[in-house]
Amino acid sequence: MLRNLRKIYSPNFEIKKRKKSEIRSIILHYTGMKNEKAALNKLTNFDSRVSCHYFITYSGEIINLVPDLYISWHAGKSKWRKIKSLNNNSIGIEIANQGHNIKYENFKKKQIKSILFLVSNLKKKYSIKKSNILGHSDISPDRKKDPGEKFPWKLMYEKKLGIWHNIKNSTLRKLRNKKCTENEKKNFFKNLREIGYNSKNKILLIEAFQRRFRQGLINGKIDKECLFISISIKKINKD
């Protein structure tokens, strides 16, 4: 299904080939650069020391930069659950978007269509669990915000390409901005650790969780809405 993609190979990958069984996660990024040309130049420039396996343009074209069985340099310092350095067992997908530091924008419909197609194929090919389809901010909350709160995580869940909570919007509205007790806050952080998050910076950790699961309000504060979402996600993660 993915054989006919345009290829622009990057020199930034590990020479040693990995086994198909070693690929256990997909990490989604945005490029955070002004335009596609600048992003591709960076991803294929040896001096930049960064790359990814796939690049999705604004028009929805999927470009293959590093073959799947080679480790590309997209995740950097990262951790999810007990796994460190997620480059080793993941496939990285970069999506053209200027990002928070320039002009964060909605992802284009053609991009979303390509994301769903590509992730679906990779999930099936490598038997990747839904809970291991992640954003860069999930695995590096201290450093990264991408793909951000405009990324269609709920749609991904509806297509069985990720996880989401099962709480009704009417319930969430009632819970938003309602204060938590100190004990509830401790339980919230415990839930995040069980889901997979790791960070000593509590505010950045909360924001990373909100960008993924409470996209309407990213404020770095724990309220009842965040708490109940974390409970729901923790349970779904175990199912």
Secondary structure, DSSP 8 states (H G I E B T S, - for coil): --TT-EE---S-EEEEE--GGG--EEEEEE--SSSHHHHHHHHT-GGG----SEEE-TT--EEE-S-TTEEES-S-S-EETTEE-GGGGEEEEEE----TTT------HHHHHHHHHHHHHHHHHHT--GGGEEEHHHH-TTT---S-TTS-HHHHHHTTSS------HHHHHHHTT-B--HHHHHHHHHHHHHHT---S-HHHHHHHHHHHH-TT---S--BHHHHHHHHHHHHHHH-
